[in-house]
């Protein structure tokens, strides 16, 4: 049976704000307004991932979560910078990935509002969702503008993971979620088949474990920095604790996928052949199997208590009911079959909540991110340190894709997803630009005084359910 207020979020009727959380929020707001841009990621990530999602202020029926409040002040900071004209808000400016991301968010909101006939509850819900998604994305775009910002963000994430990993390990061993004592979420963890599934400050154990798993390839980046090697090790240990404590197959699958992607580094020049090989193998298996190939998902059970069949059935119903959701999504998915209200697949969630246009935009900006990594890595050929940097970003993207087959990001886990997209965007922008410009007319012959065609300088090294 579909939970009450599933589509519109529901939530508590009164504010839930622990005094400690309120103090941390006030400090984070002040820091957001006064810190230099390059340090803004520190208070933002601390509040995004260490404050339980249930901490919220309810004003006029509107839920202002801690993260949402911080996004509002972050957007205010961006507006001040934009109005002053002293610095660019987004560094090199917006590009195609940013624009497709905006289209994705707009299509999703528009489809949802049409589907629910612009009900007041739907309107409030989607305005809040748009603030969370676009506000969060572009604040991160403002805070992360170069390689140094990327490394700083990963170091902060490593500290966060160490703290959350220790708390989730304690939750696993003692069946007490310390984040629950702040209010807004249970102290007693979920138990399935006698196994504690720790969730820490996240909305679900799978989301908690996926958050830790998808960060592992990024922590390998810190190994390049001599001063951050200890932090890299601690980050991997913290992530591993989160994955194991969650006792869920999806995080384990994402963890393994990220590691395997890293290990494919020696094959980096032959990935096109490998991709085509996978595609042909899946087609062959589809023709041989009695059931469709996506029912391979039903066979994935890394913990002994997974619901892989539900995920496979969800994909199957999603494909069979294309005519029902392709235009603006559907609110009838609960009637597709048992537990089909539970959109525990990011790709299915995109189509069901936003229709085909939203689904396509989601696929497109992922494909564009992979494409940018590939072009930038080829442009950096010979610079092994730079190639490795880009390869690890791609491995983290693979890890997220693996997680998407078992969960949809409906809590603050989506902030880590947005952060990765922006890291890829920022890390590849110069190399992609050079790769496009180099085959054109001889740039060395262009007069330096001609403003329309400047000589490029050298490369500097260094959803979905709304919540």
DAZI-V417958 format. One line per field, one symbol per residue. ss: DSSP state (H for helix, E for strand, - for the rest). burial: b if it has 24 or more other C-alpha atoms within 12 Angstrom, else e. A space follows every 50 residues. Layout:
ss=???
burial=???
This chain:
ss=---------------E--HHHHHHHHHHHHHHHH--HHHHHHHHHHHHHH -----EEEE--EEEEHHHHHHHHHHHHHHHHHHH-----------HHHHH HHHHHHHHHHHHHHH----HHHHHHHHHHHHHHHHHHHHHHHH---HHHH HHHHHHHHHHHHHHHHHHHHHHHH---HHHHH-------EEE--EEE--- ----HHHHHHHHHHHHHHHHHH---HHHHHHHHHHHHHHHHHHHHH--HH HHHHHHHHHHHHHHHHHHHHHHHHHHHHHHHHHHHHHH----HHHHHHH- -------HHHHHHHHHHHHH-HHHH-------HHH----------HHHHH HHHHHHHHHHHHHHHHHHHHHHHHHHHHH----HHHHHHHHHHHHHHHHH HHHH--------HHHHHHHHHHHHHHHHHHHHHHHHHH----HHH----- HHH--------------
burial=eeeeeebbbebbeeebbeeebbebbeebbebbbeeebbbbbbbbbbbbbb bbbbbbbeeeebbbbbbbbbbbbbbebbeeeeeeeeeebbbeeebebbeb bbbbbbbbbbbbbbbbeeeeebbbbbbbbbbbbbbbbbbbbbbbbbbbbb bbbbbbbbbbbbbbbbbbbbbbeebbbbbbbbbbbbbebbeeeebbbbbb bbbbbbbbbbbbbbbbbbbbbbbeeeeeeebbbbbbbbbbbbbbbbbbbb bbbbbbbbbebbeeeeebeeeeeeeeeeeeeeeeeeeeeeeebbbbbbeb eebeebbbbbbbbbbbbbeebeebbbbbbbbebeebeeebbbbbbbbbbb bbbbbbbbbbbbbebbbbbbbbbbbbbbbbeeeeebbbbbbbbbbbbbbb bbbbbbbbbbbbbbbbbbbbbbbbbbbbbbbbbbbeeeeeeeeeeeeeee eeeeeeeeeeeebbbbb
